Structures are given as C-alpha cells and as structure tokens.
Amino acid sequence: MQGSNRNNRIEYVEFPAPDAVALAKAKEFYGRVFGWQYKDWGADYVDTQSSGVASGINSDSSHRPRQPLAVIFADNLETARTNAVAAGAKLSRDIFSFPGGRRFHFVDPAGVELAVWSDK
C-alpha cells in the first residue's frame, strides 16, 4: 500500500492571535488550563504536540489565519492541490515553504478555509 497512515487526515489546528502579546497570553492560558507545553518558532509562532491533535498559535500578520485553521497532511502536496482545485476549491494561498515542510490554503465550497501540508 502506498502512502502513510497520515495521508489525507487532519493532524494540526492553527489558531490566530492578533499580535505577539496575545500569542504570549494564549500560550500561558493553554499551559495553565491544560498543561500544554509549547515550542517557540520566533516571536510570532508557537506549536505543541501535547494538545491531542497538534496545534499552533500564529500572530504573524502576513500569514496568520482569520479563524482556527484545520491542517490536513498529504503525502503528495501537488496532487492534493490539483484534486482540491478540480473539485471546486478556491486557493487562498498557493504552495509555500515553512520550517518543516510546505503547504497551501484553500476555501471549500461552504466557505471554510483549510490548509494541506507535506513534509516533502
């Protein structure tokens, strides 16, 4: 069988924060309430594996989501992009690189924005 057991599954949720101060407050809040421990990726992004489904908080105004963003893993990012567009998705952000991989964002026919990422 080709592919991974991660393929086409939601494995990450990214939460927006309006700025670095709000990000720090949210990080402290989730740590105090749920015991989540975060890894810092600079002043504008943190993530955690201790939240069940992995999650992050993004305060970078150039690419933070407007609402919580479900992120789906794909073994082949280009194929996922092609399939999403062919099925009627509108790209809200084309494929881009970030530390750890690449991803793109799309809006589904119901108006919900999601992202797809790959470590390749």
Phi, psi and omega per residue, in radians:
M1 nan 2.252 3.125
Q2 -1.475 2.685 3.086
G3 1.632 3.075 -3.130
S4 -1.953 2.895 3.069
N5 -1.261 -0.098 3.062
R6 -1.500 -0.378 -2.987
N7 -0.973 2.290 3.077
N8 1.111 0.500 3.115
R9 -2.077 2.488 3.038
I10 -1.204 2.188 -3.140
E11 -2.328 0.079 -3.066
Y12 -2.713 2.518 3.027
V13 -2.245 2.255 3.134
E14 -1.912 2.227 3.135
F15 -1.816 2.451 3.100
P16 -1.467 2.654 2.966
A17 -2.379 2.397 -3.057
P18 -1.168 -0.389 -3.134
D19 -2.872 3.090 -3.089
A20 -1.131 -0.552 3.113
V21 -1.151 -0.804 3.111
A22 -1.121 -0.668 3.091
L23 -1.033 -0.833 -3.140
A24 -1.063 -0.702 3.129
K25 -1.172 -0.721 3.115
A26 -1.141 -0.744 3.103
K27 -1.013 -0.815 3.120
E28 -1.117 -0.741 -3.137
F29 -1.017 -0.952 -3.103
Y30 -1.136 -0.558 3.056
G31 -1.141 -0.784 -3.131
R32 -1.221 -0.734 -3.065
V33 -1.336 -0.794 -3.001
F34 -2.018 -0.094 3.141
G35 1.347 0.292 -3.135
W36 -1.217 2.427 3.099
Q37 -1.960 2.316 -3.018
Y38 -1.913 2.654 2.957
K39 -1.849 2.253 3.126
D40 -1.480 2.380 3.066
W41 -2.109 0.849 -3.057
G42 1.783 -3.014 -3.072
A43 -1.360 -0.223 -3.013
D44 -2.069 0.145 3.126
Y45 -2.656 2.353 3.013
V46 -2.387 2.692 3.021
D47 -2.505 2.884 -3.123
T48 -2.523 2.580 3.006
Q49 -1.768 -0.093 -3.018
S50 -1.604 0.222 -3.106
S51 -1.775 0.303 -3.063
G52 1.521 -1.718 2.903
V53 -1.267 2.251 -3.119
A54 -0.979 2.614 -3.120
S55 -2.573 2.841 3.112
G56 -2.491 2.874 3.059
I57 -2.186 2.233 -3.020
N58 -2.145 2.127 3.087
S59 -2.006 0.170 -3.139
D60 -1.321 1.965 -3.051
S61 -1.087 -0.315 -3.133
S62 -1.390 -0.306 -3.125
H63 -2.674 0.263 3.088
R64 -1.270 2.593 3.121
P65 -1.281 2.769 3.091
R66 -1.342 -0.556 -3.127
Q67 -2.371 2.968 3.051
P68 -0.890 2.410 -3.006
L69 -2.090 2.008 3.035
A70 -1.326 2.366 -3.110
V71 -2.099 2.170 -3.080
I72 -1.787 2.414 3.075
F73 -1.522 2.466 3.048
A74 -2.328 2.339 3.052
D75 -1.098 -0.632 -3.121
N76 -2.212 1.802 -3.049
L77 -1.119 -0.734 -3.116
E78 -1.114 -0.716 3.104
T79 -1.129 -0.741 3.111
A80 -1.075 -0.723 3.118
R81 -1.094 -0.840 3.139
T82 -1.029 -0.804 -3.133
N83 -1.118 -0.711 -3.134
A84 -1.112 -0.813 -3.131
V85 -1.127 -0.754 -3.140
A86 -1.088 -0.519 -3.138
A87 -1.508 -0.029 3.062
G88 1.949 0.065 3.094
A89 -1.220 2.616 3.023
K90 -1.877 2.178 3.123
L91 -1.187 2.248 3.034
S92 -1.786 -0.323 3.027
R93 -2.755 2.092 -3.103
D94 -1.257 3.035 -3.060
I95 -0.944 2.280 3.086
F96 -2.473 2.766 3.127
S97 -1.656 2.646 3.025
F98 -2.609 2.894 3.129
P99 -1.007 2.029 3.124
G100 1.887 -0.184 3.131
G101 2.876 -2.650 3.131
R102 -2.429 2.753 3.078
R103 -2.769 2.933 2.990
F104 -2.408 2.808 3.108
H105 -2.049 2.577 3.082
F106 -2.518 2.819 3.059
V107 -1.977 2.194 -3.109
D108 -1.382 3.030 -3.106
P109 -1.076 -0.321 3.092
A110 -1.556 -0.019 3.114
G111 1.581 0.205 -3.131
V112 -1.630 2.287 3.087
E113 -1.552 2.345 3.070
L114 -2.337 2.985 3.074
A115 -2.296 2.721 3.041
V116 -2.224 2.335 -3.127
W117 -2.281 2.803 3.039
S118 -2.531 2.615 3.082
D119 -1.551 0.113 3.135
K120 -1.875 nan nan
